[in-house]
Amino acid sequence: MNKRERVLAALAGEPVDHVPAGFWFHFSGAEAQGEENVRAHLRYWRQTDLDFVKVMCDGFFAYPVPDEVVTEGRWDLVRPLDANDPFIAGQVERAKRIVEGVNGECCVFYNVFCPLSSLRFAFEERGRSYDDLTDALKRDPLPVMRALDAIALTNALLCERLVEEAGVDGVYYCVQGGEATRFTPEQYRKLVRPSDLYVLEHANRYSDNNILHMCGWAGATNQLELWRDYPVRAVNWAVFVEGLSLIEGREFFGGKTVMGGFETHWDGTTRRGIIYTGTHDEIRNYTRSLILDHGKRGLILGGDCTVDAAIDWNHIRWVLEAAREL
């Protein structure tokens, strides 16, 4: 099998010659934008020999909204964006250049955030907190939900263009807000789920190979049952944060392909996980154990989330080497 065949088979739960693997991180500085970002993604892929490329949306986290949305609660000013808006066009161009760079050798997936997260980043960019946003959503739901709907229209169009024009194989769709301290299950399903699913179901019109990332950011546990039935081909969650193993997750999520297995915690000062601290033999043995315990079908090795960009790339190569021996 070549890399494309291996990843597509894994996503479909079909037999593979080797379990595929991929890790990703945020690029910063000059490498966060433009041609430098394209080159950085391709250089990392080539030097680590990853089975697929997951493109980060660095520089495009915050949804572009007027300041009054954040400072005055002018939710009516959150509007869907035109296809030619830089927020969409810039991401499509990035993805297209990376797809061209891999030249059909592997699959490419692009990171897309749920509407709640897109608006959260706009708040945080202006010095307001995530709690400020979600408190407003609970206090006065309809105006904020309309704003989320507007963002959903934009993010759905982004997914469509990423597949149809840039040529990505699917989106890596990141959902957040599932912490038990933020919403009750009833609140989440009423206030957040509709905009989540609008984007995801639109993406599914254009690709069958979309991946759901249930983000355990900042080490917070989530109510994973909120996302249990989301329509995706594969699921990725924070195994070590949630205390749900790959094997348990396969059953919990109804037999979907699972992605992950490696703790990748880092908060700017602390790194935790064998992918950082393990020796050559420790990482290889851990990789082999993951595969032998789970089985080779329906498994893609990766991280709980992004890895620290300062990771020694040899550690990633050791995972791939071990996976390709089984």
Protein Blocks (a to p, Z undefined) as FASTA:
>chain_A
ZZklmmmmmmnopacfbdcdddddddehjllgcjllmmmmmmmmmmnopabdcddfehil
pccddfklmmnopaklpccddfklmklmmmmmmmmmmmmmnnomaccddddddfklmmmm
mmmmnopafklmmmmmmmmmmlmmmmmmmmmmmmmmmmmmmmmmnopabdcdddehkafk
lpcfklmmmmmmmmmmmmmmmmmmmoccbccdddfehhiacdfklmmmpccfbdcddfkl
nopafklmmmmnnopaceejiacbdehjaccdjklmpcfklmmmmmmmmmmmnopghpac
ddfbdcdfkbcfklmmmmmmmmmmZZ
